[in-house]
Amino acid sequence: MSETGGGCVYDGVPLDGVKARIDSPDASGVGRIVLSGPVLARGYAEKGASDNRPAGAAVFRERPDLGTGRELLTSDMGKLIDDADGMRRLRVLGRVDDVIITGGIKVVPREVEHVLTALDGVAEACVVGLPDAQWGQAVAAVVVPESMEEVGDRRDWARWLRAVARERLDGAHAPKHVVVAEALPLRGPGKVDRRAVARLAGESGAVA
C-alpha cells in the first residue's frame, strides 16, 4: 500500500495501467511479485532509504524499457493463476522473508497452512522454517486444535497431523516437525509472531 499510493490490484486483477508479474518463478509459478505503472511512489524518504533494510524489503528499480520507466520489487511472494472464467489473477502467498528454503525448494508457509487448517479439528496453524543440517531449513508447524479436550495425547495427534499432511503435500512442503499448542503467540497488532512460533517449535520437542 505504501509504495503504490494506496492501491494496485483489486480482487487479483491489476488496476488500469498497472502491470503485475512474477520475478524468477519456480516450477510451480511462485516468485516475488513485481509491479509497474503510474501508481508507484517516487521512492523512499532519505531517512528510510537505508541499505540496512531487510533482504526481502520492497525495492524500486529503474526499467527504461517500460513505459513508466521503473518497477517495484515488492516484499511479497505470489503466483498468477487462471480462474474458472479464464481471468488471470494475482494470488498473494506471503512475505518474501517468510519463505522457507528446504533442500533448495521454496516453500511458502501460507500454502502449507491452508492445507493444515482445512483438516478436521484444526483451528489455526503457523508454518516456519527451523535450521536443519541436512536440508538447510526444515518445515515446522505449530497447530492449534479447535478443542484441546478432544485431542487427547498431543504427540499422537501431532503424528496424525503430519501423516495426513504428507498425503496432501509433496515431500518438501509436508511438515517434518509438528507442535500442538493451545494458542499461537501474537504481536501487538494481533498478528502471529512468527519468530516466537519458531522458538516454540524449536523448544517444544517437536514430533519428527
Buried (B, 14 or more C-beta within 10 A) or exposed (E): EEBBEEEBBEEBEBBEEBBBBBEEBEEEEBBBBBBBBEBBBEEBEEEEEEEEEEEBBBBBEEEEEEEBEBBBBBBBBBBBEEEEEEEEBBBBBBBBEBBBEBEEBBBBBBBBBEBBBEBEEBEBBBBBBBEBEEBBBBBBBBBBBEEEEEBEEBBEBBBBBBEBBBEEBEEBBBBBBBBBBEEBBEEEEEEBBBEBBBBBBBEBEBBE
